[in-house]
Amino acid sequence: MLYNTIKMKKKFLLLLILFCFSCSNAYGAIKLRSVLSGSYNYDDLKTLEIGQNLKLIETQDDIANDIINQACVLYNENKYELAFHMLNNVEDKNKTALAYFIMANILADYEKPLDAIFSLQKAIQLDEKYYKAYYNLGNLYADNNQINNAIICYKNAIKYKSDFSYAYFNLGNAYFKLGNYKYAKKSYHNALKHNENIPEIYYNLAFTYKKLNDIKKAQKYLDVYNNLIKNM
């Protein structure tokens, strides 16, 4: 049996953590109470406490970015509903690509693929080079058996991150589902070129060689897979 699409959620969580802390501003934490009740407005949140000092936030974008950064932290703490509620309260005109990306991940977790797809498309509209959004969008399309759309998304993810081994792996899976074993083989080899330590790549490559009636190479990659699993 072929290994299915790799989601890489934990890896993206780490990336999100790094992104949030690198983008955090000097305004400190907004009190969550009014945000969660939906009763806040931008005027109410213009002054935020930073230790003993007060600073003025001059624009709605500043407030929105601070809320998005806090939602990102909540998301990485597995407080999905709270993070989503905060992001949902940010006006659409102030949402960033990251905001839509996190919302899409939460919607996918709650089995709302169409809403998740919409959010990822919005993220890409705001940042056409957002390779993580293309990758997750490809996964959603693949899960919904929209294989050609998935292929386009994986190729775009690779376009903007050429060493993205998991995108190559899932691209191979997509080609395999279409019965295009030669392209699947090429994609798996590209995945190995950038990461030799993912056992599933060897397993799927062995299965692909079997489909291509190359039993010797199929056994070779199956042996590598078994050795990796044994040593993990």
C-alpha positions, 0 to 999 in steps of 0.5 A, a space after each residue: 500500500 502506498 504511503 499517503 500524503 504527508 501533512 507536515 503539520 508539526 514542521 509548520 507549527 515550528 515555522 509558525 512559532 519562528 515567524 510569530 516571534 520574528 514578527 512580534 512588535 513592541 506593543 505587548 499583549 492585548 487583553 483577550 476579554 473584549 476580543 473574545 466577546 466580540 465587543 471590542 473595537 479599534 478605538 478601544 484597543 489603541 492604548 496597550 500596556 507595556 510593563 510600566 509604559 503606554 504606547 499609542 497604536 496609530 493604525 488598525 493594521 498595527 492592532 490587527 497584526 498584534 492580534 494575528 501574532 497572538 492568535 499564532 501563539 495560541 494556535 501553536 499552544 493547540 488552542 485552536 478555537 480561541 485562535 480562530 475566534 481571534 482571527 475571525 474578529 479581524 476585518 478581512 481587509 486587515 488579515 494577512 497571509 499568515 492569518 488565512 493560513 492559520 485559519 485554513 489549518 484550523 478549518 481543515 482540522 475541523 473537517 471543513 475542507 471547502 472553507 480551508 481551501 478558500 482561506 488558503 486561496 486568500 493567503 496565496 492572493 496576498 502572498 503569491 510566493 507562500 509555498 506552505 499555503 500551496 503545499 497545504 492546498 495541494 494536500 486538501 485537493 489530494 484528499 478530495 481527489 482533485 489530483 490535477 489541482 493538487 499537482 499544480 499546487 505542489 509544483 508551485 510550492 516547489 517553484 518557491 522552495 526548490 528543496 521542499 522534499 515533502 512537496 516532491 513526495 506528495 507530487 509523486 503520490 499525485 502522479 502515482 494516483 494518476 497511474 503516471 509511474 514514470 513521473 512519480 518515480 522522478 518526483 520521489 527521486 527529487 524528494 530523496 535528493 533533498 532529504 534522504 531520511 524519510 522512510 516513506 519515500 523509499 517505500 513508495 519508490 519501491 512500490 513504484 518500481 514494482 509497478 514499472 516491473 523493475 523488481 530488482 530496484 523495487 527490492 533495493 529501495 524496500 531494503 533501504 526502507 526496512 533498514 531505516 525503520 529498524 534504526 529509528 
